[in-house]
Amino acid sequence: MLQIEGITGFKPRKESLYRLAFTHSSVAKENRKGLKENNERLEFLGDAILGAVITEYLYHLYPQHEEGELTNMRSKLVSRKHLNELGEGLGLKELLEYSPSRGTQAKSLNGDAFEALIGALFIDYGYPACESFLVNKVLKPLDLEKLSERLTSFKSKLLEWGQKEKKTVQFKLIGSEGKSHDPIYHVACIVSNRSLAEGSGPTKKKAEEVAAKAAYEDLHLLYGETQTQS
């Protein structure tokens, strides 16, 4: 149990909870009620706690971000790939009891154990402990600024949408003004030969991003909706 304290910062009070958190279904045994004891219920609980902590953390950290941007960031943080990376970084697989010969999904072991650990910590110490662990030992060490920039690049998201929907997406410089050391560029976003939106900025890249965001909103893509243009 020393490993658990080193990972979370809290000394386990209910050791059986943590043993259960690291018991994979592939080695689960039936209890007196005939139920197989494994970490799946704790994983379910931990998933909800993780989502709540991340949502509140992002809400306060990025007061200028819109709902769609925050949703995208949260989705990335709680993706199975990212959770597996977090679990691997914490060395959780070394604590996990599982049987690779019984169809174990090795790629999800770390992420599942990570969520189950959060569930166990919640039952043992409550929400504040989970928040402390996740914020101080998981979220703060992450480069969220880089993640934010990547996820809020509407130009890249729009280009991805265009490829998926077989729509051509182009950006055309339509003008500039100001002095050479302080210019303002004006860019049009053209979707399938239709000028859909315009944007301005101190650089061509910024102007393209502003135009892309306007086009993204015009296409109703900000919150995951889809609307193709004829």
N, C-alpha and C positions, 0 to 999 in steps of 0.2 A: 503493500500500500504506500510505500515511500515514493514510488514513481508517480502515483496519483497526486500526492501533495506537491511534488516537484512540478507537475504539469499545470495543475489548477491553482495552486497556492493555498489550498484548503485541505486539512487533514481529514480523511474519511472518518465519519462517525458511525456509518452503517456500511461496514465493509461488504456485506452480502450484496448491496446495491451495485457496487462497482464490479464485483465478480460477475454479476448478472450482465452488466453493461458490456463486458468483454467475453460473453458467451455467445458464440455464433450459432445459428439454427442448425448448422451441420453437426454439432456435438450436443445439442439440447437433449435433456433427459426429462421424462415425465415426472411431475410431482404427484402428491397424494390425490389430487383432484383430476389426474389424468391429463393435465395440461403440460405441454412442453415449455420448459423455461429457457428463454433466450433473450437477446437484447432488442428484439423488434419493437416491443411496447415502449421501452425506454427511448428507442430511436424515434418513435412517433412523437413522444413528449418533447424530446430534445429539439426536434425539427421546429416545433411551434415556438419554443423559447428562443431558439436561434433567430427565427424570423422576426420576433418581437424586438429583440435587442438590436439587431442590425437596422431595423426600420427606424427605431428611435434615434440610434446613433447617427444615421445618415440625415435624418430630419433636422437635427440640431447642427450637424457639421456643415451642411450645405443649405443655408436658409434661402438662397437665391435660385436653387434648382426647382424645376417644375416636377409635377407628379410623375410624368413619363420618364424623366431622367433618373429620378430616385428609384423608380420601379426597375429600370434597366440595370442600375448599379446593384440593387438588392438581388436581382435574378442572377447576376454574375457571381456575387459573393456566395450565394447558397446553391450554386450549380453543383451537380455531382462531381464534376471534374475538380472544382476548386475545393470542395469539402474533402475529397480524397487527398489532395495536395496538403491541406492543413493537417489531416490525420496522419499522413506520412511524416510530415515535418515534426510532429509531436511524438513520433515513435509508437503510435498506438498499436500497430500490428504486432509488435513484440509482446504486448500484453494480452492479445486476443487468442482465445481458444477456438480453433476451427479445424475442420477436416477438409483439406484440398481435394481429397478423393471423392467427396460427396457433392459434386456440382457447385462448389463454392465459386461465387462471382468475385474473383480476386480483385478486380478493378474497383469494386465498391466497398471492400472490407474496411478501408481506412475511414472513408466518409461515414459509413454506417456506425462504426465504433465511436467516431467523434460526436455524432448526434446522441448516441446512447449515453456517452459520458456526460453530456450536458443534462440529459434527463435525470441521470443518477445524482448529479450535483444539485439539481433543482429540488429533488425530493429530500436530499440530505441537508441542504443549507438554505434553500429558497432562491427566489429570483435575484435579489441583490448580489449573491455570490456568483451566479451565472453571468450577470452583467459585468461584474468586476473581472472575472476570468476572461470573458470574450472581448471586452473593450481593451483591457490592459495587455493581455498576452496574445490576442489574435488580431484584433482590428487595428490598433495603433501601430504595430510593426509593419502593416501593409502599406504599400505605396498607393493610397487611394486617389491621390491627385492624378497619377498616371492612369489609373483605372478610370477615373472620371473623364479625363480627356479622351480616352479611347472610346468610351461608351457614348459620349455626347458628341461625337463627330458625325453630324448629320449628313455630311457629304458622303462619308464611307457607307453609312447606313442606306442612303438613297441609292448609291451605286449598287449595293448588294440587292436592294429591292428591284432595281432595273434589270439586273441579270436574271433574277428569279422570275420576273414577270415578262421578260423579253421586251423590255422597253429601253430605248436609247436615252441616256442621261448625259447631258453636256453642260459645260459652264463656259460662257462667252463674255469677255471683257467688253462692255458697251461704252465705257468712258472713264475719265479720271479728271481730277481737279486738284487745285492746291499747289503749293510749292514743292520742289523736289525732295526737300527734307521732311515735308509734312503732307503727303498726298492722301487723297481719298479716292478709292477705286470703286467703280460700279460694275457689278457682274449680274448677268442674267442666267437663270437656271432653265435649261430647255429640256423638256421631256417629250420624246417622240415628236420632235420638230415643232413643239408648241412651247412658247415662252411662258413658263408657269409662274415664276417669281423672280424678284430682283433683290440684291443685297449690296450693302456698301460697307467699306472698312478701310483701315489704314494700310492694309496689305491685300494683295489679290487673294491670298489664302483665307483671310478673315472675311472678305467680301463673299467668297464662294461659300463659306460656312453659313453665313447669315442667309444667303439666297437658298441654300440647301435646306435650312431649317424652315424657312417660309414655305418652300415647296413640300417639305415633309408634312407640315401641318395642313396645307391645302389638299394633300392626298389622303388626309385622315389616317396617317400612319403612326402618329405619336403615341397612341395608346394601343397599338397592336391591331388596329382596324386595317382593312384592305379596301382600296378603291382604285381600280384601274382607269386609265384615261383612254378615250377612243381617239 
